[in-house]
C-alpha cells in the first residue's frame, strides 16, 4: 500500500540533503513531488490542497536543529501532518453501554461487510472475551444470510438465522430481543449493500439505525475504490451519524488514497484496516504507525503486537532453547517457523511493517521466497518421513526423488530447500555461540543484496 508515495518521499529527502535550511524555494520543489505522489495514490484533491498548505506553513523557514538535515526536518513535518490527516490518535470501539452493544455495519455491496463482520466478531471474542452474535439484514442478495452463517462459524461467534422474506427492521428488532434474553455482549448487524448509492438503501439504513440505536455505526469501504470511496463516504456520512470507518483490502493493488481522504470527508475516525481474506486479518488503525509506514519508517510496534497475538509462547521458548544449546534445530522447527510467518499474514505483510532500508534487503530475498514459495516448501517437508525431518543429512538421491514425486516438484527444488535449511542451521549455531558478527555475515549470505 502507498509504495509509490513512500518512494517519492524518500527521493524528497535525498534532494534536500546538503542544504543548510528549509527555504520557500526548496520546500515548493519538494512539495510538488509530494503533491504528485498523493494524487497518484488517489487522495482527494481538496484533501491534497489542504494537506500541502498546512505542511508548507509548518515547514517554511524552520531551522535545522541538531543533527537534523532539511530533508529530515521536512519529513518530520509531513509525518505530523499525515497523523493529523488520518485522525491523530487511535480510536477504539466504544462498547461501554448496557448489553447488547450493537455494531451496525454499512457500505456498498462488495466492500467486504460480511467478511468484516466475522473478522470483527473474532477479534472481540479473542481479545475482549466478548460473547458476540451476528445477524444479517441482507434479504436481497442471494445466499447473503448463508454466507454470514459460514463466516460466523469460522470466527467462532454465534449466528442468528433469519428469513429472507422478513423485513430488515423486523429482523433487527428480533435480534436485539434475542441478544438481551441470551446475555449477548455485542450484536453485529450486517446490512444490505448496493452497487451504487441509492435512495432506497439510504432510507433502509436510516430506519435500521433508528430501530437499533447502535453503540457503533461503522462505514465499511473498499480501498480499491480510489476517488469513488470519497464520494461514497460522503453520502453515508450525510445519511448516518458515523462513529468510525473500516478500510478493507489494503493488501491488494489499492493505491490507498482512501486512507488519507476518508477521515477528513466523513469526520469519523478510521478504526480498523482489513488485510487479506482470512478472519485474523483485521488490524486496529493507528494513524501514527500508518504515517511511519508511509514514510518508510516501518511499524515495528505493530509487528511485535502481531507476533504476540499469533506466536505460540511455548513453541517460541522451546525453539529459543534449541538455538541456545545449538542442538536439535531440524526441519520440523523450520516448518513451524514458516507456519508462524503465514499465520502473521505472510512474508509480504511482515515486509510492509519493516523500515524501508531493512525491507528493501528483505524484499530481494522475497523474490526467491514469496508466499507461494513458502507453500511449496511446506509441501516438500510434508512429503518427508519423520526420520528425514529430524535428520535431513540422511536424505540422499533416492529419497530426494521420492520426496520430489510426493510433493509435485523437481529434485532441484528439494536440493534448494535442503541447502536453505543447512544455511539456517549454521546461522542458528552461530547465534548459540553469541557470534553476532558471524550471524550478520550469515544473513548477508542468505539475503541477496545485503551488504
N, C-alpha and C positions, 0 to 999 in steps of 0.2 A: 504494500500500500504506500502511495505517495513517494515511490522511489525517485521519480523524476524531480520532485520538489527537493528531496534530500540532496540529490546530486548537484542541483543548481545552487543551493545554499552553500554547499561545500566549495563550489567554484567561487562564490561571492567572497568567502573568507580568503581564498588564495589571491584574488585580485587586489585585496586591500592590505596584503602583507607589506611591511616595509614603510608604510605611511605613518607619519607622526601623530595624526589626529583625524577624527572624522570631520569632513567638510561637506558643505552643501553639494559640491560637485561630485565627490566620490560616493556620497550617500545616494544621490539621484541615480548615478550609474548602477550602483548595486541594486537599488530597488526596482530598476527596470527589469533586471533578471528575475527578481522575486515575483514581480507582477506577472511576467510571462509564465513562470512556473505555477503560480496559483491559478491562473486562467486555464492552463493546460490540465490542471488537476480537477477541473470542473467546479471550482469555487465560484459562487455567485458574484457577479460584477459589483453590485453595491457593497458586498462584504469586502471584496478586494480593495475597493477605493477607500473605505473606512479604515481598514487594517493598515494600508500603506501610509495613510495620512497620520495615523497615531504613531507608527514606527518612525516616520520622518521627524515628527515633533519631539519624540523622546530621544532620538539619536543625534539630532543636529547640534553640532558644537560640543558634544561630550568629550571630555579629556580622557586620554588613555591613562588608566590608573595602574600603578604597579607594573606587573609583567604582562598585562593585557595588551594585545595588539588591536588596531582599529577593527580588524575583522572579527575578533573575539568580542569586542565591545558591542558591535552591531548585532552579532548573533545573540548576545545576552538580551538585547532589546527585543529582537524578533521572538526569542523564546518566551519572554514575559508577555508579549502581546498575543502570541499563539495560545498561551494558557488562558489569558483573559477572554479571547475569542471563543474558546471551547468551554467556557463556563467557570474558570477559576479552580475552585476545589472540587473534589469528587463528591457526587451527590448520591447517597444510597436510597433504598426504598424506605418509605415511611409507613410502617405496618403497626404503629403504636395506637391501634384502635380496638374497639370491642370486637372480638372474633365473630364471624369470619372477616378478615381483611380482604376486600375484593380488589383484584387487579384486572382492569379492563384493557385488553389489547386491541388497538385499532390500526388500520393501514390498508393499503391496496392488496388485491389478490396477487400472490406470488412474492410478496415481501418476506415471507417466512414466518408468519404469525403462529401457525400451528407448531412448527418445529421450535420456535422461540418459547411457546407455552410449556413444552416439555423440558427445554433447557432451563428455564426459569424455575419450574417446579423441582427439578432435580437439584438445582443449586440451593434452593430454600430448604429442601429436605435434608441435604447433606451438610450444609454449612450452618444453617439456622435451626436445624432439628424441628422444622415445622411439619405439621400434618397438612398436606396440600391436596386439593380437589380441583380437577379441570373439567370444564364443560364447554361444549361448542354450541354457538348460536347460528352457525352457518348452515342454513336449511336450503340453500340454493345450489351449492356446488356438490356434484355427485361424490359420494364417499368421503366428504369432509369430516363427518362425525366419526366414521370408522378410522380415518387417518389419525384423529386426535386420540382415539381409544388405544391404538397401537403405540403411538408416541408416549402416552401416559404410562402404559405398561412397561415400556423400555426405561422410562425415567423413574419408575418405582413410586409413582404417585397415584392417588385414587382418580377414578373417572366416573362421571355421571352420564349414563346413557340417555339420549333424547330422541324424540320422534321428529323426523323431517317435516311432518305435517303441522307441528305446533308453531305458534308464533314466537319469535325471538324474545319478546318481552315476557311472555308466559314462561318460557324456558328459564330465564334468569331469576324470576321470582321463585319458581320451584327449586332452583339450585341453591338460592340463598336460604330458603327454609330448610332444605335438606342439610346444608352445611351447618346451620345452627343446631339442628337436632343430633348431628353426629360429631359434634365438637371438632369441626374443621378449623384450623388456624388461618389458612389462606385459600381463597377461592379465585382461580384464574379463569377468566372468561375470554374465550377465543371467538372473535366476531367475524362476520362475513366481509369479504372484500369485493372490489370490482376491478375491472381492467383500467378504469379511469374514474376520477371523482365524479359522482352524480348526485342529484338532489335526493333520490330515494335512499341511497346509502347514508347520507348525512342525516336525514330525518330519522332513520332507524337507529344510528349510533347515538344520536341525542336522546332518543326515547330510552334506550338501554342505560345510558348514563343517568337519566332521571330516575329510573326504577332501581338502580343499584347503589347510587351514591358511593362510588368506589373510593378506596383509600389512595389508589394509584391509577391514573389513566395514562397509559404508555403508548406512544405512537411508534409503530414498527415500520422502519423504512429501509429499502434496499439500497446499499451504497452504489450499486451498479447503475442506478437511475441518473446519476450526474445532476444536471440542471433541473430535470423533472422532479428530483427529490425535493428541491427547494419549493417548487410550486405546489406539490402535494402536501408538504409540511405546512405551508401557509394556509391551505384550505382546511386541513384538520385543526389547526390551531385556532382558526376563526370559528369552527363549529363546536369545539370541545375545550374545556379548561385542562389542557395537557399538564401533567406533572413531570413527565420525562420522555426521553426518546431512546429507543433501542435501534442501533445501526447494525444491519445484518450484512453478511457476505463480504466482510472486509478483507478476507484472504483470497478473494478472486482477482479478476483483472480490473477491479474497480480503481478508478483514479483517486477515489477517496475524498473528493472535494466536499461531499455532503457532511463529512465530519467537521469541517471548518465553517460550513454555512448554516446548518440546521439549527444550531443553538441561537444564533442571532435572529433567525427568521421566526422561530416559534417562541422564543423566550423561555423554553423549557430545557432543563439540563440533559445532557447525554448521560444516561445511567449505565448502559451496557453496550458491549460490542459483540456481535455474533461472529464466530470464526469456525468455518467448517460445518459439515453436516452432523457430526457426532454430538450427542447430547451433553457432553462435557465442554463443548466449545462455546462458552459464554463467559466473557470477562467483564468485571466491573470497569467502567470507563474512568480513567484518571487523566484529566486534562494535562497535568504537569508531566506525567510519564509519556503521554502521547506526543506532546510537544518535543520532548527529548528524543523520542524515536524519529520524528520527522526531521530533526536537525542532526541525525546521525549519532546521537549520544547513547542510544540503546535504552533498554528498560531492564536493568539488572534486578531491581526490586521485584518487578513482575515475574521475572524468570525464577527467582528464588521462591516466590509465593506459589507459582505453578508447580515447582518441584516438590514443595512441602505437601501440596494437595494430592499429587499423583504418585509420588515415590513411596514405596513400602519401606518404612523405617527399619524393620527387622532385616530385610534383604540388604538395605544400604549398609547397615552395621556389619553384616556378615561379609559383604564384599570388601569393606574397609579393612576388616581383619585379615582377609586373604592378601590384600595389597600390602598391608603392614608386614605380614610374615613372608611375603614373596613366594608363597606356595599356593597351589590349588586353583589358580585362575584358569578356568577351562572354557570350552565352547558353550557350556550351559550358562555361565556368567555372561559371556559375550552375547548370547541370545537374549538374556534377561535385560541387558543394557539397551539393546535395540528395541525391545518391547516397551521399556520405560520412555525412550525418546518418542516413540509413536504415540504413547499414551498422552504425552505432553503436547501433542499436535503435530508431530513430525519434525524433521530437520528444518524445513522452511519456516515453521512457526518459531523455532528456537533462534534461528538466524535473525529473524525480524526484531528480536529483543536485544541482540548484541550490539555494542557500539560499532560504528561504521568501519573502523580500521580492522577490528578483530573479525567482524562479519565478512569483510572482503576476503580475508585469507581463508575463512571457513567456506565461503561460497565457491571458491575454486575447488575445494575438496568436494563440495556438494555436487559439482559436475560429475564426479565419479560415484558419489554415494548419495543419490537423491532418494526420495521416499519410495519410488518404485524399486530401486535397487535394494533397499533395506528389506522389502517384502521378499525379493528373490533370495537374499541372504538367509532370511528366516526359513524359506522353503528348503534350501540346501542343508541347513543344520538339522531341520526336522527329518530329512531323509537319512540321517546318520543313526547308527545304533548308540545306546547309552555309553558303551565302552569307547566308541570313536569320539564322542563328545568329550568324555573325560580325559582321553589320551589321544589327541589329534596326530601324534607322531606315528601311530600305527597305520594311518591311512596311506596306503601305497596305491600303485597303479590300478589293480583290480577293484579295490574298494572305491577309488575315485570314479571309475566307470559306472559302478553300481549306484553311487550317490548321484552322479550326473543324470543317469537314466531315471532314477526315482524322483528327482526334483525338476526334470524337464529342462536342464541347462547343459552347457558344454563342459567337458573336462577342464578346459581352460578357466572357466568361471569358478570351478571348485578349487583349482590351484590358486586363483587370485584371492579367494576368501581365506584359504589357509595361510597365504603369505601375509594378508592383512592382520589375521589373528596373531601370527608369530611376532609381527611388529608391535602389536598392542601388548602382548605378553612380555616382551622385552621392556617396554615402557613401564609396565607395572612393577617389574623387578627393580628398575632404576628408581622408581618412586619409593619403593620399600627401603632402599638404601639411602634415601634422603638426597639423591643426586639431582638437585634442581636443574643445574646446568645441563646434565646429561638428558634430563627429561625434556628440556626445551629443544635440545638438538634432535631428540627423537620426534618431537612434534613437528619440527621443521621438515623432517623426512616424510612424515605422514600427511602433512598439509602442503600440497604443491603451491609454490609461490610465496611461502612463508620464509622470511629471512631472519 
